[in-house]
Amino acid sequence: MNLLSGEYECKLDPKGRLVLPAKVKGSLPEETGNQLILVRGFEPCLVLYPRSAWRVIHEKVMALDEFNEEYRQFQRNFLRGMTEVELDSIGRFMLPRTMLRYAGIEKEAIIVGIGNRCEIWDPERYDNFLIKDQQSFSKLAQKFLTTPDAASTNPLAA
């Protein structure tokens, strides 16, 4: 499995298109081709999935019981605005205006590779969501990578 990683500063063109960085494009699974799935993130960012990664997420969301009100609310909010985007010959794709407003992206963006997906952030918002205190970050690493539960479910834990 190809892993998406790194941070890339990008500029939107006047039509609201963003060029997918070559390293990100090169890490996409071959079966993705030129089509990716764009959704709103849980934080104020956009999330870009290769088709294979989206398929896994989509199946989990659609498997929720539609007769349960909380599940329906989750499905509705998670899937709203979901759109397929297509890379053109130079790797650009259109970001819908509603998505740009949601993420607060105007002229510049940061694309962050996070394993099976990329997040697209307004640079200032991204900076505000990062952990600034190294001690807090260290505690999270300890919590998620060294606890007995983490070791059984996390491939990074030794």
LOVEX-996542 format. One record per atom (N, C-alpha, C): residue in three letters; x, y, z; residue number from 1; atom name. Coordinates in steps of 0.2 Angstrom, whole numbers, plus 5000, padded with zeros to 4 digits. Layout:
<recs>
aa->ALA east->X north->Y up->Z i->NUM at->CA
...
</recs>
This chain:
<recs>
aa->MET east->5004 north->4994 up->5000 i->1 at->N
aa->MET east->5000 north->5000 up->5000 i->1 at->CA
aa->MET east->5004 north->5006 up->5000 i->1 at->C
aa->ASN east->5003 north->5011 up->4996 i->2 at->N
aa->ASN east->5006 north->5017 up->4995 i->2 at->CA
aa->ASN east->5004 north->5022 up->5001 i->2 at->C
aa->LEU east->5009 north->5025 up->5004 i->3 at->N
aa->LEU east->5007 north->5030 up->5010 i->3 at->CA
aa->LEU east->5008 north->5037 up->5007 i->3 at->C
aa->LEU east->5003 north->5041 up->5009 i->4 at->N
aa->LEU east->5003 north->5048 up->5007 i->4 at->CA
aa->LEU east->5006 north->5051 up->5013 i->4 at->C
aa->SER east->5011 north->5055 up->5012 i->5 at->N
aa->SER east->5015 north->5059 up->5018 i->5 at->CA
aa->SER east->5017 north->5065 up->5015 i->5 at->C
aa->GLY east->5019 north->5069 up->5020 i->6 at->N
aa->GLY east->5022 north->5076 up->5019 i->6 at->CA
aa->GLY east->5018 north->5082 up->5019 i->6 at->C
aa->GLU east->5020 north->5088 up->5019 i->7 at->N
aa->GLU east->5017 north->5094 up->5019 i->7 at->CA
aa->GLU east->5019 north->5098 up->5013 i->7 at->C
aa->TYR east->5014 north->5100 up->5010 i->8 at->N
aa->TYR east->5015 north->5104 up->5003 i->8 at->CA
aa->TYR east->5011 north->5110 up->5003 i->8 at->C
aa->GLU east->5015 north->5116 up->5002 i->9 at->N
aa->GLU east->5012 north->5123 up->5002 i->9 at->CA
aa->GLU east->5010 north->5123 up->4994 i->9 at->C
aa->CYS east->5004 north->5125 up->4993 i->10 at->N
aa->CYS east->5001 north->5126 up->4987 i->10 at->CA
aa->CYS east->4997 north->5133 up->4986 i->10 at->C
aa->LYS east->4996 north->5135 up->4980 i->11 at->N
aa->LYS east->4992 north->5141 up->4978 i->11 at->CA
aa->LYS east->4986 north->5139 up->4974 i->11 at->C
aa->LEU east->4980 north->5141 up->4975 i->12 at->N
aa->LEU east->4975 north->5140 up->4971 i->12 at->CA
aa->LEU east->4975 north->5145 up->4965 i->12 at->C
aa->ASP east->4973 north->5142 up->4959 i->13 at->N
aa->ASP east->4973 north->5147 up->4953 i->13 at->CA
aa->ASP east->4967 north->5151 up->4953 i->13 at->C
aa->PRO east->4966 north->5156 up->4949 i->14 at->N
aa->PRO east->4960 north->5160 up->4950 i->14 at->CA
aa->PRO east->4953 north->5156 up->4949 i->14 at->C
aa->LYS east->4953 north->5150 up->4946 i->15 at->N
aa->LYS east->4947 north->5146 up->4945 i->15 at->CA
aa->LYS east->4946 north->5142 up->4951 i->15 at->C
aa->GLY east->4950 north->5142 up->4956 i->16 at->N
aa->GLY east->4949 north->5138 up->4962 i->16 at->CA
aa->GLY east->4952 north->5131 up->4961 i->16 at->C
aa->ARG east->4957 north->5130 up->4957 i->17 at->N
aa->ARG east->4960 north->5124 up->4956 i->17 at->CA
aa->ARG east->4966 north->5123 up->4959 i->17 at->C
aa->LEU east->4968 north->5117 up->4961 i->18 at->N
aa->LEU east->4974 north->5116 up->4965 i->18 at->CA
aa->LEU east->4978 north->5111 up->4962 i->18 at->C
aa->VAL east->4985 north->5111 up->4961 i->19 at->N
aa->VAL east->4989 north->5106 up->4958 i->19 at->CA
aa->VAL east->4991 north->5101 up->4964 i->19 at->C
aa->LEU east->4990 north->5095 up->4963 i->20 at->N
aa->LEU east->4992 north->5090 up->4967 i->20 at->CA
aa->LEU east->4999 north->5089 up->4967 i->20 at->C
aa->PRO east->5003 north->5090 up->4972 i->21 at->N
aa->PRO east->5010 north->5089 up->4971 i->21 at->CA
aa->PRO east->5013 north->5083 up->4968 i->21 at->C
aa->ALA east->5018 north->5083 up->4965 i->22 at->N
aa->ALA east->5020 north->5077 up->4961 i->22 at->CA
aa->ALA east->5022 north->5071 up->4966 i->22 at->C
aa->LYS east->5024 north->5072 up->4972 i->23 at->N
aa->LYS east->5026 north->5067 up->4976 i->23 at->CA
aa->LYS east->5019 north->5063 up->4979 i->23 at->C
aa->VAL east->5014 north->5068 up->4980 i->24 at->N
aa->VAL east->5008 north->5065 up->4982 i->24 at->CA
aa->VAL east->5005 north->5061 up->4976 i->24 at->C
aa->LYS east->5005 north->5064 up->4970 i->25 at->N
aa->LYS east->5002 north->5060 up->4964 i->25 at->CA
aa->LYS east->5005 north->5054 up->4963 i->25 at->C
aa->GLY east->5012 north->5054 up->4964 i->26 at->N
aa->GLY east->5016 north->5048 up->4963 i->26 at->CA
aa->GLY east->5015 north->5042 up->4968 i->26 at->C
aa->SER east->5012 north->5044 up->4974 i->27 at->N
aa->SER east->5010 north->5039 up->4979 i->27 at->CA
aa->SER east->5003 north->5037 up->4979 i->27 at->C
aa->LEU east->4999 north->5039 up->4974 i->28 at->N
aa->LEU east->4993 north->5037 up->4974 i->28 at->CA
aa->LEU east->4993 north->5030 up->4971 i->28 at->C
aa->PRO east->4988 north->5025 up->4973 i->29 at->N
aa->PRO east->4988 north->5019 up->4970 i->29 at->CA
aa->PRO east->4986 north->5019 up->4963 i->29 at->C
aa->GLU east->4989 north->5015 up->4959 i->30 at->N
aa->GLU east->4988 north->5015 up->4951 i->30 at->CA
aa->GLU east->4980 north->5015 up->4950 i->30 at->C
aa->GLU east->4976 north->5011 up->4953 i->31 at->N
aa->GLU east->4969 north->5010 up->4952 i->31 at->CA
aa->GLU east->4965 north->5016 up->4952 i->31 at->C
aa->THR east->4968 north->5021 up->4956 i->32 at->N
aa->THR east->4965 north->5028 up->4957 i->32 at->CA
aa->THR east->4964 north->5032 up->4950 i->32 at->C
aa->GLY east->4969 north->5031 up->4946 i->33 at->N
aa->GLY east->4969 north->5034 up->4940 i->33 at->CA
aa->GLY east->4969 north->5042 up->4941 i->33 at->C
aa->ASN east->4964 north->5045 up->4938 i->34 at->N
aa->ASN east->4964 north->5053 up->4939 i->34 at->CA
aa->ASN east->4958 north->5055 up->4943 i->34 at->C
aa->GLN east->4955 north->5050 up->4946 i->35 at->N
aa->GLN east->4949 north->5052 up->4950 i->35 at->CA
aa->GLN east->4950 north->5051 up->4958 i->35 at->C
aa->LEU east->4948 north->5056 up->4962 i->36 at->N
aa->LEU east->4949 north->5056 up->4969 i->36 at->CA
aa->LEU east->4942 north->5058 up->4972 i->36 at->C
aa->ILE east->4942 north->5056 up->4978 i->37 at->N
aa->ILE east->4935 north->5058 up->4982 i->37 at->CA
aa->ILE east->4937 north->5064 up->4987 i->37 at->C
aa->LEU east->4933 north->5069 up->4987 i->38 at->N
aa->LEU east->4934 north->5075 up->4991 i->38 at->CA
aa->LEU east->4928 north->5075 up->4996 i->38 at->C
aa->VAL east->4930 north->5076 up->5002 i->39 at->N
aa->VAL east->4924 north->5077 up->5008 i->39 at->CA
aa->VAL east->4926 north->5082 up->5013 i->39 at->C
aa->ARG east->4922 north->5084 up->5016 i->40 at->N
aa->ARG east->4923 north->5089 up->5022 i->40 at->CA
aa->ARG east->4926 north->5085 up->5027 i->40 at->C
aa->GLY east->4931 north->5088 up->5031 i->41 at->N
aa->GLY east->4935 north->5085 up->5036 i->41 at->CA
aa->GLY east->4931 north->5086 up->5043 i->41 at->C
aa->PHE east->4933 north->5082 up->5048 i->42 at->N
aa->PHE east->4929 north->5083 up->5055 i->42 at->CA
aa->PHE east->4932 north->5090 up->5057 i->42 at->C
aa->GLU east->4938 north->5092 up->5056 i->43 at->N
aa->GLU east->4940 north->5098 up->5058 i->43 at->CA
aa->GLU east->4939 north->5103 up->5052 i->43 at->C
aa->PRO east->4940 north->5109 up->5052 i->44 at->N
aa->PRO east->4939 north->5113 up->5046 i->44 at->CA
aa->PRO east->4944 north->5113 up->5041 i->44 at->C
aa->CYS east->4944 north->5107 up->5037 i->45 at->N
aa->CYS east->4948 north->5106 up->5032 i->45 at->CA
aa->CYS east->4945 north->5101 up->5027 i->45 at->C
aa->LEU east->4948 north->5100 up->5021 i->46 at->N
aa->LEU east->4945 north->5095 up->5016 i->46 at->CA
aa->LEU east->4949 north->5089 up->5016 i->46 at->C
aa->VAL east->4946 north->5083 up->5015 i->47 at->N
aa->VAL east->4950 north->5077 up->5015 i->47 at->CA
aa->VAL east->4949 north->5074 up->5008 i->47 at->C
aa->LEU east->4955 north->5072 up->5005 i->48 at->N
aa->LEU east->4955 north->5069 up->4998 i->48 at->CA
aa->LEU east->4957 north->5062 up->4999 i->48 at->C
aa->TYR east->4953 north->5057 up->4996 i->49 at->N
aa->TYR east->4954 north->5050 up->4997 i->49 at->CA
aa->TYR east->4956 north->5047 up->4990 i->49 at->C
aa->PRO east->4960 north->5043 up->4989 i->50 at->N
aa->PRO east->4961 north->5038 up->4983 i->50 at->CA
aa->PRO east->4954 north->5034 up->4984 i->50 at->C
aa->ARG east->4952 north->5032 up->4978 i->51 at->N
aa->ARG east->4946 north->5028 up->4978 i->51 at->CA
aa->ARG east->4946 north->5022 up->4982 i->51 at->C
aa->SER east->4952 north->5018 up->4982 i->52 at->N
aa->SER east->4952 north->5012 up->4986 i->52 at->CA
aa->SER east->4951 north->5013 up->4994 i->52 at->C
aa->ALA east->4954 north->5019 up->4996 i->53 at->N
aa->ALA east->4954 north->5021 up->5003 i->53 at->CA
aa->ALA east->4947 north->5023 up->5005 i->53 at->C
aa->TRP east->4944 north->5027 up->5000 i->54 at->N
aa->TRP east->4937 north->5029 up->5001 i->54 at->CA
aa->TRP east->4932 north->5024 up->5001 i->54 at->C
aa->ARG east->4933 north->5018 up->4997 i->55 at->N
aa->ARG east->4928 north->5013 up->4997 i->55 at->CA
aa->ARG east->4928 north->5010 up->5004 i->55 at->C
aa->VAL east->4933 north->5009 up->5007 i->56 at->N
aa->VAL east->4933 north->5006 up->5014 i->56 at->CA
aa->VAL east->4929 north->5010 up->5019 i->56 at->C
aa->ILE east->4930 north->5017 up->5019 i->57 at->N
aa->ILE east->4927 north->5022 up->5023 i->57 at->CA
aa->ILE east->4919 north->5022 up->5021 i->57 at->C
aa->HIS east->4918 north->5022 up->5015 i->58 at->N
aa->HIS east->4911 north->5023 up->5013 i->58 at->CA
aa->HIS east->4907 north->5016 up->5015 i->58 at->C
aa->GLU east->4910 north->5010 up->5014 i->59 at->N
aa->GLU east->4907 north->5004 up->5016 i->59 at->CA
aa->GLU east->4905 north->5004 up->5024 i->59 at->C
aa->LYS east->4909 north->5007 up->5028 i->60 at->N
aa->LYS east->4908 north->5007 up->5035 i->60 at->CA
aa->LYS east->4902 north->5012 up->5037 i->60 at->C
aa->VAL east->4903 north->5018 up->5033 i->61 at->N
aa->VAL east->4897 north->5023 up->5035 i->61 at->CA
aa->VAL east->4891 north->5020 up->5032 i->61 at->C
aa->MET east->4890 north->5017 up->5026 i->62 at->N
aa->MET east->4884 north->5014 up->5024 i->62 at->CA
aa->MET east->4881 north->5008 up->5027 i->62 at->C
aa->ALA east->4886 north->5005 up->5031 i->63 at->N
aa->ALA east->4884 north->4999 up->5035 i->63 at->CA
aa->ALA east->4880 north->5001 up->5041 i->63 at->C
aa->LEU east->4880 north->5007 up->5043 i->64 at->N
aa->LEU east->4877 north->5010 up->5049 i->64 at->CA
aa->LEU east->4869 north->5009 up->5048 i->64 at->C
aa->ASP east->4866 north->5007 up->5053 i->65 at->N
aa->ASP east->4858 north->5006 up->5053 i->65 at->CA
aa->ASP east->4855 north->5013 up->5052 i->65 at->C
aa->GLU east->4851 north->5013 up->5046 i->66 at->N
aa->GLU east->4848 north->5019 up->5044 i->66 at->CA
aa->GLU east->4842 north->5020 up->5048 i->66 at->C
aa->PHE east->4840 north->5016 up->5053 i->67 at->N
aa->PHE east->4834 north->5017 up->5057 i->67 at->CA
aa->PHE east->4836 north->5020 up->5064 i->67 at->C
aa->ASN east->4842 north->5021 up->5065 i->68 at->N
aa->ASN east->4845 north->5024 up->5071 i->68 at->CA
aa->ASN east->4846 north->5032 up->5069 i->68 at->C
aa->GLU east->4843 north->5036 up->5073 i->69 at->N
aa->GLU east->4844 north->5043 up->5071 i->69 at->CA
aa->GLU east->4851 north->5046 up->5071 i->69 at->C
aa->GLU east->4855 north->5044 up->5076 i->70 at->N
aa->GLU east->4862 north->5046 up->5077 i->70 at->CA
aa->GLU east->4866 north->5044 up->5071 i->70 at->C
aa->TYR east->4865 north->5038 up->5068 i->71 at->N
aa->TYR east->4868 north->5035 up->5063 i->71 at->CA
aa->TYR east->4866 north->5039 up->5056 i->71 at->C
aa->ARG east->4860 north->5041 up->5056 i->72 at->N
aa->ARG east->4857 north->5045 up->5050 i->72 at->CA
aa->ARG east->4861 north->5052 up->5050 i->72 at->C
aa->GLN east->4861 north->5055 up->5056 i->73 at->N
aa->GLN east->4864 north->5061 up->5056 i->73 at->CA
aa->GLN east->4871 north->5061 up->5054 i->73 at->C
aa->PHE east->4875 north->5056 up->5057 i->74 at->N
aa->PHE east->4882 north->5055 up->5055 i->74 at->CA
aa->PHE east->4882 north->5054 up->5048 i->74 at->C
aa->GLN east->4879 north->5050 up->5045 i->75 at->N
aa->GLN east->4879 north->5048 up->5037 i->75 at->CA
aa->GLN east->4878 north->5055 up->5034 i->75 at->C
aa->ARG east->4873 north->5058 up->5035 i->76 at->N
aa->ARG east->4871 north->5065 up->5032 i->76 at->CA
aa->ARG east->4876 north->5070 up->5032 i->76 at->C
aa->ASN east->4879 north->5071 up->5038 i->77 at->N
aa->ASN east->4884 north->5076 up->5039 i->77 at->CA
aa->ASN east->4891 north->5074 up->5036 i->77 at->C
aa->PHE east->4892 north->5067 up->5036 i->78 at->N
aa->PHE east->4899 north->5065 up->5034 i->78 at->CA
aa->PHE east->4899 north->5065 up->5026 i->78 at->C
aa->LEU east->4893 north->5063 up->5023 i->79 at->N
aa->LEU east->4893 north->5062 up->5016 i->79 at->CA
aa->LEU east->4891 north->5068 up->5012 i->79 at->C
aa->ARG east->4888 north->5073 up->5016 i->80 at->N
aa->ARG east->4886 north->5079 up->5012 i->80 at->CA
aa->ARG east->4892 north->5083 up->5008 i->80 at->C
aa->GLY east->4891 north->5084 up->5002 i->81 at->N
aa->GLY east->4896 north->5088 up->4998 i->81 at->CA
aa->GLY east->4901 north->5083 up->4996 i->81 at->C
aa->MET east->4901 north->5077 up->4997 i->82 at->N
aa->MET east->4906 north->5072 up->4994 i->82 at->CA
aa->MET east->4906 north->5073 up->4987 i->82 at->C
aa->THR east->4912 north->5073 up->4984 i->83 at->N
aa->THR east->4912 north->5074 up->4977 i->83 at->CA
aa->THR east->4918 north->5071 up->4974 i->83 at->C
aa->GLU east->4917 north->5068 up->4968 i->84 at->N
aa->GLU east->4923 north->5065 up->4964 i->84 at->CA
aa->GLU east->4926 north->5071 up->4961 i->84 at->C
aa->VAL east->4933 north->5071 up->4961 i->85 at->N
aa->VAL east->4937 north->5076 up->4958 i->85 at->CA
aa->VAL east->4941 north->5073 up->4953 i->85 at->C
aa->GLU east->4943 north->5076 up->4947 i->86 at->N
aa->GLU east->4947 north->5073 up->4942 i->86 at->CA
aa->GLU east->4953 north->5077 up->4941 i->86 at->C
aa->LEU east->4959 north->5074 up->4941 i->87 at->N
aa->LEU east->4965 north->5077 up->4940 i->87 at->CA
aa->LEU east->4965 north->5078 up->4932 i->87 at->C
aa->ASP east->4967 north->5084 up->4930 i->88 at->N
aa->ASP east->4968 north->5086 up->4923 i->88 at->CA
aa->ASP east->4975 north->5083 up->4921 i->88 at->C
aa->SER east->4977 north->5085 up->4915 i->89 at->N
aa->SER east->4984 north->5082 up->4912 i->89 at->CA
aa->SER east->4990 north->5085 up->4916 i->89 at->C
aa->ILE east->4989 north->5090 up->4920 i->90 at->N
aa->ILE east->4995 north->5093 up->4924 i->90 at->CA
aa->ILE east->4994 north->5092 up->4932 i->90 at->C
aa->GLY east->4989 north->5088 up->4933 i->91 at->N
aa->GLY east->4988 north->5086 up->4940 i->91 at->CA
aa->GLY east->4983 north->5091 up->4944 i->91 at->C
aa->ARG east->4980 north->5096 up->4941 i->92 at->N
aa->ARG east->4976 north->5100 up->4944 i->92 at->CA
aa->ARG east->4969 north->5097 up->4945 i->92 at->C
aa->PHE east->4965 north->5100 up->4951 i->93 at->N
aa->PHE east->4958 north->5098 up->4952 i->93 at->CA
aa->PHE east->4955 north->5104 up->4955 i->93 at->C
aa->MET east->4948 north->5104 up->4953 i->94 at->N
aa->MET east->4944 north->5109 up->4955 i->94 at->CA
aa->MET east->4941 north->5108 up->4962 i->94 at->C
aa->LEU east->4942 north->5113 up->4966 i->95 at->N
aa->LEU east->4939 north->5113 up->4973 i->95 at->CA
aa->LEU east->4932 north->5117 up->4973 i->95 at->C
aa->PRO east->4927 north->5114 up->4974 i->96 at->N
aa->PRO east->4920 north->5117 up->4974 i->96 at->CA
aa->PRO east->4920 north->5123 up->4979 i->96 at->C
aa->ARG east->4917 north->5128 up->4977 i->97 at->N
aa->ARG east->4917 north->5134 up->4981 i->97 at->CA
aa->ARG east->4914 north->5133 up->4988 i->97 at->C
aa->THR east->4909 north->5129 up->4989 i->98 at->N
aa->THR east->4906 north->5127 up->4996 i->98 at->CA
aa->THR east->4911 north->5124 up->5000 i->98 at->C
aa->MET east->4915 north->5120 up->4997 i->99 at->N
aa->MET east->4921 north->5116 up->5001 i->99 at->CA
aa->MET east->4926 north->5121 up->5003 i->99 at->C
aa->LEU east->4928 north->5126 up->4998 i->100 at->N
aa->LEU east->4933 north->5131 up->5000 i->100 at->CA
aa->LEU east->4930 north->5135 up->5006 i->100 at->C
aa->ARG east->4924 north->5137 up->5006 i->101 at->N
aa->ARG east->4921 north->5141 up->5011 i->101 at->CA
aa->ARG east->4922 north->5137 up->5018 i->101 at->C
aa->TYR east->4920 north->5131 up->5018 i->102 at->N
aa->TYR east->4920 north->5127 up->5024 i->102 at->CA
aa->TYR east->4927 north->5126 up->5027 i->102 at->C
aa->ALA east->4932 north->5126 up->5023 i->103 at->N
aa->ALA east->4939 north->5125 up->5025 i->103 at->CA
aa->ALA east->4942 north->5132 up->5026 i->103 at->C
aa->GLY east->4939 north->5137 up->5024 i->104 at->N
aa->GLY east->4942 north->5144 up->5025 i->104 at->CA
aa->GLY east->4948 north->5145 up->5020 i->104 at->C
aa->ILE east->4948 north->5141 up->5015 i->105 at->N
aa->ILE east->4954 north->5142 up->5010 i->105 at->CA
aa->ILE east->4952 north->5147 up->5005 i->105 at->C
aa->GLU east->4957 north->5152 up->5004 i->106 at->N
aa->GLU east->4956 north->5157 up->4999 i->106 at->CA
aa->GLU east->4961 north->5157 up->4993 i->106 at->C
aa->LYS east->4967 north->5158 up->4994 i->107 at->N
aa->LYS east->4972 north->5158 up->4989 i->107 at->CA
aa->LYS east->4978 north->5153 up->4990 i->107 at->C
aa->GLU east->4979 north->5151 up->4996 i->108 at->N
aa->GLU east->4984 north->5147 up->4998 i->108 at->CA
aa->GLU east->4981 north->5141 up->5002 i->108 at->C
aa->ALA east->4985 north->5135 up->5001 i->109 at->N
aa->ALA east->4983 north->5129 up->5005 i->109 at->CA
aa->ALA east->4989 north->5125 up->5007 i->109 at->C
aa->ILE east->4988 north->5121 up->5012 i->110 at->N
aa->ILE east->4993 north->5116 up->5014 i->110 at->CA
aa->ILE east->4990 north->5109 up->5013 i->110 at->C
aa->ILE east->4993 north->5105 up->5009 i->111 at->N
aa->ILE east->4991 north->5098 up->5008 i->111 at->CA
aa->ILE east->4995 north->5094 up->5013 i->111 at->C
aa->VAL east->4992 north->5090 up->5017 i->112 at->N
aa->VAL east->4996 north->5086 up->5022 i->112 at->CA
aa->VAL east->4994 north->5078 up->5020 i->112 at->C
aa->GLY east->4999 north->5074 up->5019 i->113 at->N
aa->GLY east->4998 north->5067 up->5018 i->113 at->CA
aa->GLY east->4997 north->5064 up->5024 i->113 at->C
aa->ILE east->4992 north->5060 up->5025 i->114 at->N
aa->ILE east->4991 north->5056 up->5032 i->114 at->CA
aa->ILE east->4989 north->5049 up->5030 i->114 at->C
aa->GLY east->4994 north->5045 up->5027 i->115 at->N
aa->GLY east->4993 north->5038 up->5026 i->115 at->CA
aa->GLY east->4989 north->5037 up->5020 i->115 at->C
aa->ASN east->4982 north->5035 up->5022 i->116 at->N
aa->ASN east->4978 north->5033 up->5017 i->116 at->CA
aa->ASN east->4974 north->5039 up->5014 i->116 at->C
aa->ARG east->4976 north->5046 up->5016 i->117 at->N
aa->ARG east->4972 north->5051 up->5013 i->117 at->CA
aa->ARG east->4976 north->5058 up->5014 i->117 at->C
aa->CYS east->4974 north->5063 up->5011 i->118 at->N
aa->CYS east->4977 north->5070 up->5012 i->118 at->CA
aa->CYS east->4972 north->5074 up->5015 i->118 at->C
aa->GLU east->4974 north->5079 up->5019 i->119 at->N
aa->GLU east->4970 north->5084 up->5021 i->119 at->CA
aa->GLU east->4972 north->5091 up->5018 i->119 at->C
aa->ILE east->4967 north->5095 up->5016 i->120 at->N
aa->ILE east->4969 north->5101 up->5013 i->120 at->CA
aa->ILE east->4967 north->5107 up->5018 i->120 at->C
aa->TRP east->4971 north->5111 up->5020 i->121 at->N
aa->TRP east->4970 north->5116 up->5025 i->121 at->CA
aa->TRP east->4971 north->5123 up->5023 i->121 at->C
aa->ASP east->4968 north->5128 up->5025 i->122 at->N
aa->ASP east->4970 north->5135 up->5025 i->122 at->CA
aa->ASP east->4976 north->5135 up->5030 i->122 at->C
aa->PRO east->4982 north->5138 up->5028 i->123 at->N
aa->PRO east->4988 north->5138 up->5031 i->123 at->CA
aa->PRO east->4987 north->5140 up->5039 i->123 at->C
aa->GLU east->4984 north->5145 up->5040 i->124 at->N
aa->GLU east->4983 north->5148 up->5047 i->124 at->CA
aa->GLU east->4979 north->5143 up->5051 i->124 at->C
aa->ARG east->4974 north->5141 up->5048 i->125 at->N
aa->ARG east->4970 north->5136 up->5052 i->125 at->CA
aa->ARG east->4974 north->5130 up->5054 i->125 at->C
aa->TYR east->4978 north->5127 up->5049 i->126 at->N
aa->TYR east->4982 north->5121 up->5050 i->126 at->CA
aa->TYR east->4987 north->5123 up->5056 i->126 at->C
aa->ASP east->4990 north->5128 up->5056 i->127 at->N
aa->ASP east->4995 north->5130 up->5061 i->127 at->CA
aa->ASP east->4991 north->5130 up->5068 i->127 at->C
aa->ASN east->4985 north->5133 up->5068 i->128 at->N
aa->ASN east->4981 north->5133 up->5074 i->128 at->CA
aa->ASN east->4979 north->5126 up->5077 i->128 at->C
aa->PHE east->4979 north->5121 up->5073 i->129 at->N
aa->PHE east->4977 north->5115 up->5075 i->129 at->CA
aa->PHE east->4982 north->5110 up->5077 i->129 at->C
aa->LEU east->4989 north->5112 up->5075 i->130 at->N
aa->LEU east->4994 north->5108 up->5077 i->130 at->CA
aa->LEU east->4996 north->5109 up->5084 i->130 at->C
aa->ILE east->4999 north->5104 up->5087 i->131 at->N
aa->ILE east->5001 north->5104 up->5094 i->131 at->CA
aa->ILE east->5007 north->5108 up->5095 i->131 at->C
aa->LYS east->5007 north->5113 up->5099 i->132 at->N
aa->LYS east->5013 north->5117 up->5099 i->132 at->CA
aa->LYS east->5017 north->5115 up->5105 i->132 at->C
aa->ASP east->5014 north->5112 up->5110 i->133 at->N
aa->ASP east->5018 north->5110 up->5116 i->133 at->CA
aa->ASP east->5021 north->5103 up->5115 i->133 at->C
aa->GLN east->5027 north->5102 up->5115 i->134 at->N
aa->GLN east->5031 north->5096 up->5113 i->134 at->CA
aa->GLN east->5029 north->5090 up->5119 i->134 at->C
aa->GLN east->5028 north->5093 up->5125 i->135 at->N
aa->GLN east->5027 north->5088 up->5130 i->135 at->CA
aa->GLN east->5020 north->5085 up->5129 i->135 at->C
aa->SER east->5015 north->5089 up->5127 i->136 at->N
aa->SER east->5008 north->5086 up->5125 i->136 at->CA
aa->SER east->5009 north->5081 up->5120 i->136 at->C
aa->PHE east->5013 north->5083 up->5115 i->137 at->N
aa->PHE east->5014 north->5078 up->5109 i->137 at->CA
aa->PHE east->5017 north->5072 up->5111 i->137 at->C
aa->SER east->5022 north->5072 up->5116 i->138 at->N
aa->SER east->5025 north->5066 up->5118 i->138 at->CA
aa->SER east->5020 north->5062 up->5122 i->138 at->C
aa->LYS east->5016 north->5065 up->5126 i->139 at->N
aa->LYS east->5011 north->5061 up->5130 i->139 at->CA
aa->LYS east->5006 north->5057 up->5125 i->139 at->C
aa->LEU east->5004 north->5061 up->5120 i->140 at->N
aa->LEU east->5000 north->5057 up->5115 i->140 at->CA
aa->LEU east->5003 north->5051 up->5112 i->140 at->C
aa->ALA east->5010 north->5052 up->5110 i->141 at->N
aa->ALA east->5014 north->5047 up->5107 i->141 at->CA
aa->ALA east->5014 north->5041 up->5112 i->141 at->C
aa->GLN east->5015 north->5043 up->5119 i->142 at->N
aa->GLN east->5016 north->5037 up->5124 i->142 at->CA
aa->GLN east->5009 north->5034 up->5124 i->142 at->C
aa->LYS east->5004 north->5038 up->5125 i->143 at->N
aa->LYS east->4997 north->5035 up->5125 i->143 at->CA
aa->LYS east->4995 north->5030 up->5120 i->143 at->C
aa->PHE east->4996 north->5032 up->5113 i->144 at->N
aa->PHE east->4994 north->5028 up->5108 i->144 at->CA
aa->PHE east->4999 north->5023 up->5105 i->144 at->C
aa->LEU east->5005 north->5024 up->5107 i->145 at->N
aa->LEU east->5010 north->5019 up->5104 i->145 at->CA
aa->LEU east->5013 north->5014 up->5109 i->145 at->C
aa->THR east->5012 north->5016 up->5116 i->146 at->N
aa->THR east->5015 north->5011 up->5121 i->146 at->CA
aa->THR east->5011 north->5008 up->5125 i->146 at->C
aa->THR east->5004 north->5009 up->5125 i->147 at->N
aa->THR east->5000 north->5006 up->5130 i->147 at->CA
aa->THR east->4998 north->4999 up->5127 i->147 at->C
aa->PRO east->4996 north->4994 up->5131 i->148 at->N
aa->PRO east->4995 north->4987 up->5129 i->148 at->CA
aa->PRO east->4990 north->4987 up->5124 i->148 at->C
aa->ASP east->4984 north->4991 up->5124 i->149 at->N
aa->ASP east->4979 north->4991 up->5119 i->149 at->CA
aa->ASP east->4982 north->4993 up->5112 i->149 at->C
aa->ALA east->4986 north->4998 up->5113 i->150 at->N
aa->ALA east->4989 north->5001 up->5107 i->150 at->CA
aa->ALA east->4993 north->4996 up->5103 i->150 at->C
aa->ALA east->4997 north->4992 up->5107 i->151 at->N
aa->ALA east->5002 north->4988 up->5104 i->151 at->CA
aa->ALA east->4998 north->4982 up->5101 i->151 at->C
aa->SER east->4992 north->4980 up->5103 i->152 at->N
aa->SER east->4989 north->4975 up->5099 i->152 at->CA
aa->SER east->4985 north->4977 up->5093 i->152 at->C
aa->THR east->4984 north->4984 up->5092 i->153 at->N
aa->THR east->4980 north->4987 up->5087 i->153 at->CA
aa->THR east->4984 north->4991 up->5082 i->153 at->C
aa->ASN east->4990 north->4993 up->5085 i->154 at->N
aa->ASN east->4994 north->4998 up->5081 i->154 at->CA
aa->ASN east->5001 north->4995 up->5078 i->154 at->C
aa->PRO east->5001 north->4995 up->5072 i->155 at->N
aa->PRO east->5007 north->4991 up->5069 i->155 at->CA
aa->PRO east->5014 north->4995 up->5070 i->155 at->C
aa->LEU east->5013 north->5001 up->5073 i->156 at->N
aa->LEU east->5020 north->5005 up->5074 i->156 at->CA
aa->LEU east->5022 north->5003 up->5081 i->156 at->C
aa->ALA east->5018 north->5001 up->5086 i->157 at->N
aa->ALA east->5020 north->4999 up->5092 i->157 at->CA
aa->ALA east->5024 north->4993 up->5092 i->157 at->C
aa->ALA east->5029 north->4993 up->5096 i->158 at->N
aa->ALA east->5033 north->4987 up->5096 i->158 at->CA
aa->ALA east->5032 north->4982 up->5102 i->158 at->C
</recs>
